[in-house]
């Protein structure tokens, strides 16, 4: 089928440069960025895992995880916004992976009604970063929902993850919200086990944190090496180049 048949007016297809996978995006809607790529890398997904992505948007995290698992993965992707969920579903059809990634246009707060209890090796989420009363709101409803807590809070996400995960819950938040996140996790019997702080450069404080929590385990947190995005001269750091596979791609040119 012609690729254009998968698109609505104003949409485009972007190549993820990962095992031939592509994603449908719209310039007028929320588009994925560096945070999704970092979160997929931090997840340490294994082939054969069952994954649930809460708030999938247009499906970027399931695609990145599928690529990292070399196609051996099943994911339930949950998205409440109909336009984003429709775009995600068409993206899976475009890639021919609809049997691996199932898109559900549902509210993650209703997860108990349609997803299995402790049914997933990994629950992953890139939740809204800002509390409802603390962010500059976008006039676009889709962007506002993706960036700002309103109908969905981190408490809601943690509660759903605690019900769904038999092992890992992995997410990213702004570093000022780390203490709040740890408190919320423990109230839901999720214990923080891995932490990695993300710095724009080596001179700047951490602005984001990557967290992996596990259900019903003893305390014991591993703080991993900081992730530096840019070198002093403004180039990509060696770690960013590893995550994107840039050095390997250049060697093959």
Long-range contacts (C-beta under 8 A, 24 or more apart in sequence): 3-94, 6-90, 6-91, 6-93, 6-94, 7-90, 11-87, 13-94, 16-63, 16-64, 16-67, 17-244, 17-245, 17-249, 18-63, 18-64, 18-67, 18-245, 19-67, 19-70, 19-71, 20-95, 21-63, 21-66, 21-67, 21-95, 21-97, 22-91, 22-94, 22-95, 23-58, 23-59, 23-60, 23-63, 23-91, 24-58, 24-87, 24-90, 24-91, 24-94, 25-58, 25-87, 26-87, 28-140, 29-58, 29-83, 29-84, 29-87, 29-140, 29-142, 29-143, 30-57, 30-58, 30-84, 30-142, 30-143, 30-146, 30-147, 31-58, 32-57, 32-58, 32-60, 34-229, 35-126, 35-172, 35-208, 36-60, 36-61, 36-64, 36-126, 37-64, 37-243, 37-244, 38-172, 38-198, 38-208, 38-210, 38-227, 38-243, 39-124, 39-126, 39-170, 39-171, 39-172, 39-210, 40-64, 40-65, 40-68, 41-68, 41-243, 42-170, 42-172, 42-194, 42-196, 42-210, 42-212, 43-68, 43-122, 43-124, 43-168, 43-170, 43-212, 44-212, 45-69, 45-73, 45-122, 46-121, 47-72, 47-73, 48-72, 48-73, 49-73, 49-74, 49-120, 49-121, 49-122, 50-74, 50-75, 50-119, 50-120, 50-121, 50-122, 51-75, 51-76, 51-120, 51-121, 51-122, 51-123, 51-124, 52-76, 52-77, 52-78, 52-111, 52-115, 52-119, 52-120, 52-122, 52-123, 52-124, 52-164, 52-165, 53-77, 53-78, 53-123, 53-124, 53-125, 54-78, 54-108, 54-111, 54-123, 54-124, 54-125, 54-127, 54-157, 54-160, 54-161, 55-79, 55-80, 55-108, 55-125, 55-126, 55-127, 55-128, 55-146, 55-152, 55-157, 56-84, 56-85, 56-88, 56-103, 57-84, 57-88, 57-126, 57-146, 58-84, 58-87, 58-88, 58-91, 59-87, 59-88, 59-89, 59-91, 59-92, 59-101, 59-103, 61-124, 61-126, 62-101, 63-91, 63-95, 63-97, 63-101, 65-124, 66-97, 66-100, 66-101, 71-97, 71-100, 73-100, 74-100, 74-101, 74-102, 75-100, 75-101, 75-102, 76-102, 76-104, 76-115, 76-120, 77-101, 77-102, 77-103, 77-104, 78-104, 78-106, 78-108, 78-111, 78-115, 79-103, 79-104, 79-105, 79-106, 80-105, 80-106, 80-107, 80-108, 80-145, 80-151, 80-152, 81-105, 81-142, 81-145, 83-142, 84-142, 107-151, 107-152, 108-152, 108-156, 108-157, 108-160, 109-152, 109-156, 109-159, 109-160, 111-160, 111-163, 111-164, 112-160, 112-163, 115-164, 116-164, 117-163, 117-164, 118-163, 118-164, 118-165, 118-166, 119-164, 119-166, 120-164, 120-165, 120-166, 120-167, 121-166, 121-167, 121-168, 122-165, 122-167, 122-168, 122-169, 122-170, 123-160, 123-161, 123-164, 123-165, 123-168, 123-169, 123-170, 124-169, 124-170, 124-171, 125-157, 125-161, 125-169, 125-170, 125-171, 126-171, 126-172, 127-152, 127-154, 127-157, 127-171, 127-172, 127-173, 128-152, 129-173, 129-174, 129-177, 130-174, 154-180, 154-181, 154-184, 155-184, 158-184, 158-185, 158-187, 158-188, 158-190, 159-188, 161-188, 161-190, 162-188, 162-189, 162-190, 162-215, 165-190, 165-215, 166-215, 167-214, 167-215, 168-212, 168-213, 168-214, 169-212, 169-213, 169-214, 169-215, 170-210, 170-211, 170-212, 170-213, 171-210, 171-211, 172-198, 172-208, 172-209, 172-210, 172-211, 173-208, 173-209, 173-211, 174-207, 174-208, 174-209, 175-205, 175-206, 175-207, 175-208, 175-209, 178-209, 178-211, 181-209, 181-211, 185-211, 185-213, 189-215, 189-216, 190-214, 190-215, 191-215, 191-216, 191-217, 191-218, 191-219, 191-220, 192-221, 193-217, 193-220, 193-221, 193-222, 194-221, 194-222, 194-224, 195-221, 195-222, 195-223, 195-224, 196-223, 196-224, 196-225, 196-226, 196-227, 197-223, 197-226, 197-227, 198-226, 198-227, 198-229, 199-226, 199-227, 199-228, 199-229, 200-229, 200-230, 201-228, 201-229, 201-230, 201-231, 201-232, 202-228, 202-232
